[in-house]
Amino acid sequence: MQTQTTEALLQHTEKRTKCLVYTRVMGYHRPVESFNIGKKGEHKQRTHFRECKS
């Protein structure tokens, strides 16, 4: 599975574009790209979850 993904990425490099990831920090949304090195580390350590429908 991993090799298929890697091959697909290498085949279509000309079609790839930069993706900006935004996250909510202190009540407003900011791009993760603009974080300092410490805040980027905190963002990578976050646990993502899905809330069940009630």
C-alpha positions in Angstrom: 0.0 0.0 0.0 2.8 2.4 0.9 4.6 1.8 -2.4 1.5 2.5 -4.4 1.0 5.8 -2.7 4.7 6.8 -3.2 4.6 5.8 -6.8 1.4 7.8 -7.4 3.0 10.9 -5.8 6.1 10.6 -7.9 4.2 10.2 -11.1 2.1 13.3 -10.7 4.5 15.8 -9.3 3.6 18.4 -11.9 0.0 18.4 -10.7 0.8 18.9 -7.0 0.1 22.2 -5.3 0.9 23.6 -1.9 -1.8 23.0 0.7 -2.3 25.4 3.5 -3.5 23.8 6.8 -5.4 26.1 9.1 -6.1 25.4 12.8 -8.0 27.3 15.5 -5.7 28.9 18.0 -6.8 31.3 20.8 -10.2 31.8 19.2 -9.3 32.4 15.6 -7.9 30.5 12.6 -4.3 30.7 11.6 -2.2 28.8 9.0 0.1 26.2 10.7 2.9 27.4 8.3 3.1 30.7 10.3 3.7 29.0 13.7 7.0 29.2 15.4 8.9 25.9 15.9 7.5 25.2 19.3 3.9 25.7 18.3 4.5 23.5 15.2 5.7 20.8 17.5 2.6 21.1 19.7 0.4 20.9 16.6 2.0 17.6 15.6 1.4 16.1 19.0 -2.3 16.9 19.0 -4.7 13.9 19.1 -7.4 14.1 16.4 -10.8 12.5 17.0 -14.2 12.2 15.5 -17.3 12.9 17.5 -20.1 10.4 17.2 -23.5 11.4 16.0 -26.1 11.5 18.7 
